[in-house]
């Protein structure tokens, strides 16, 4: 199995669009890449629970046509997991705050995204 660590390419944080203006929030979006994949991840805090959602795409821009298992770890303990939908998207509800590692497991590859901070 090929292991790849994703590299942060772009990050935006602190502004959420509203109907007529923007307001500051703890929302963040990050774009990661590996040789073969792009991972677009967003964290949206909502009270005691934060929603971590994302989409995985091939570098060609297409959704991966294979199954994947997404796992979120906190201090090496699995705290949430999800699969990909038909568009390469996933959602995880996170009730803890801190630093997390995200892992995407395909049949022949594993992608890790280290040090995701959720407040």
Long-range contacts (C-beta under 8 A, 24 or more apart in sequence): 1-108, 1-109, 1-110, 2-108, 2-109, 2-110, 3-109, 3-110, 3-112, 4-34, 4-35, 4-36, 4-37, 4-109, 4-110, 4-111, 4-112, 5-34, 5-111, 5-112, 5-113, 5-114, 6-32, 6-33, 6-34, 6-37, 6-39, 6-111, 6-112, 6-113, 7-32, 7-33, 7-34, 8-32, 9-33, 9-38, 26-119, 30-116, 32-113, 33-59, 34-111, 35-59, 36-109, 37-64, 37-104, 37-111, 39-104, 39-111, 39-113, 41-102, 41-113, 41-116, 43-116, 43-118, 45-118, 45-119, 48-95, 49-93, 49-94, 49-95, 50-93, 50-94, 50-95, 50-97, 50-118, 51-91, 51-92, 51-93, 51-94, 52-80, 52-91, 52-92, 52-93, 52-94, 52-102, 52-116, 52-118, 53-89, 53-90, 53-91, 53-92, 54-89, 54-90, 55-87, 55-88, 55-89, 55-90, 56-84, 56-88, 56-89, 56-90, 56-104, 57-88, 63-87, 63-88, 64-88, 64-106, 66-106, 66-107, 67-106, 67-107, 68-104, 68-105, 68-106, 69-104, 69-105, 70-102, 70-103, 70-104, 70-105, 71-102, 71-103, 71-105, 72-100, 72-101, 72-102, 72-103, 73-100, 73-101, 73-102, 73-103, 74-98, 74-99, 74-100, 94-118
